[in-house]
Amino acid sequence: MSSSTNNPLTTSLTTTEADQIASLHLIADSIAQQRQLAARSMLTHPAMLSCLTFSLIITYFFTRTLGTTTTTTGEDTWPYLLLIIWPACIMLYLLAAAHTTHPYLEKAGRTGTWVWLWRGGTRYKHRRREQSPSPSRLASSSSSSFSTSKVGYSTPMRKDLHNAEKHEEDEKGRGDIMFVTKYQDRVIGTLVLRIIHTEEELWGHVRDAVVREQLYQYQQQYTPSSPGTGSCQPVVGVIRAWTVQQHLRGIGVGRNLLENAVQICRERGVIGPVFSDCHANEVLGLPVVCNGELLRRERWAREVLERVKSEVDGAV
Ligand SMILES: CC(C)(COP(=O)(O)OP(=O)(O)OC[C@H]1O[C@@H](n2cnc3c(N)ncnc32)[C@H](O)[C@@H]1OP(=O)(O)O)[C@@H](O)C(=O)NCCC(=O)NCCS
């Protein structure tokens, strides 16, 4: 799967270790960059700037009073005190931003690893299956029972077994599909896609019940018999990371990666893709003053994905 022949940029699936390591570095770098964005949002937030201004004014009056009352020679010492205290206040302000946004650095360290690539991906692993499936899922189950019986799975237990086996295969490392975009043999963009076969794992990546319900309905509507999977559950593509090297953003590399991800999902009869709620560049639960720009980007990324999906589906 290559994006272009004359273009120096090529997008392809990769399984080579060197590309995977380069991709992991790229992803880790982009998380570290998120820290800068979060810190900038915090430092320039009106509430934080008001706090800083207020503390500078308070220290001004405090220092002036202190400087005037402690002088014995009659000389005013408060301007010198202020020269020390104001930079200290500003330094504290910067340190507070660095400290608050530090979790992004920790996450970058955890993410750029093989463990993240092959085993990790969601914080919500330990959940039992839902007890009361919705009507649409019941309908979906019954329709797929019929179809799966044709391919030899006679009981729901066997279907679950099949799903579990597939899930295990994914856990062994065959589940994640990695696209890379290269420029002059250098990885400049990457997208990590995981194919989810079980409801439990889907729950771990898509926490919004409405979105999950939409996926079930889509499965029922467009792929009622889940060809080739023998599954009564939606097989969903979940994007775990989508990153382009910082100085090459905004020229279409990211969109091209998304198009490739959508196309491979269509080719394999997989629903989606959707962004995982625990994707590499998720917005961490820091104070609200840090999140403004990052939330805007998250919304924008989801909008772009929807646009790309409708374009690819329209072109099919
Ligand atoms: C997200 C990212 C991969 C996009 O890659 P990119 O190469 O810059 O994207 P493209 O140039 O292909 O642009 C794709 C679309 O997004 C739009 N876009 C690009 N940057 C944007 C920005 N900062 N804000 C809003 N829209 C933007 C483009 O106009 C384009 O829209 P269009 O196709 O409808 O014209 C890249 O910005 C990145 O690596 N960001 C850091 C990691 C990250 O935040 N990942 C997203 C996880 S949800």
The ligand as an ORCA input file, in Angstrom:
! r2SCAN-3c Opt
* xyz 0 1
  C      -2.454     15.149     14.114
  C      -1.354     15.124     13.054
  C      -0.886     13.682     12.880
  C      -1.896     15.653     11.734
  O      -0.901     15.497     10.770
  P      -0.708     16.589      9.605
  O       0.237     16.023      8.624
  O      -0.367     17.877     10.224
  O      -2.192     16.669      9.014
  P      -2.577     17.117      7.538
  O      -1.620     18.127      7.037
  O      -2.756     15.904      6.704
  O      -3.979     17.799      7.778
  C      -5.147     17.036      7.951
  C      -6.314     17.975      8.149
  O      -6.230     18.640      9.382
  C      -6.250     20.072      9.206
  N      -5.301     20.588     10.204
  C      -3.971     20.386     10.228
  N      -3.443     20.952     11.337
  C      -4.484     21.501     12.009
  C      -4.598     22.192     13.246
  N      -3.546     22.445     14.044
  N      -5.826     22.584     13.642
  C      -6.901     22.336     12.896
  N      -6.867     21.673     11.728
  C      -5.663     21.275     11.282
  C      -5.827     20.297      7.819
  O      -6.393     21.484      7.308
  C      -6.409     19.085      7.132
  O      -7.798     19.244      6.942
  P      -8.417     18.930      5.494
  O      -7.841     17.611      5.095
  O      -9.882     18.873      5.718
  O      -7.949     20.044      4.632
  C      -0.157     16.011     13.501
  O      -0.628     17.309     13.691
  C       0.487     15.505     14.772
  O       1.385     14.676     14.721
  N       0.061     16.012     15.957
  C       0.602     15.555     17.227
  C       0.003     14.247     17.645
  C      -1.495     14.359     17.759
  O      -2.016     15.295     18.303
  N      -2.192     13.335     17.206
  C      -3.649     13.330     17.180
  C      -4.180     12.366     18.123
  S      -5.911     12.589     18.294
*
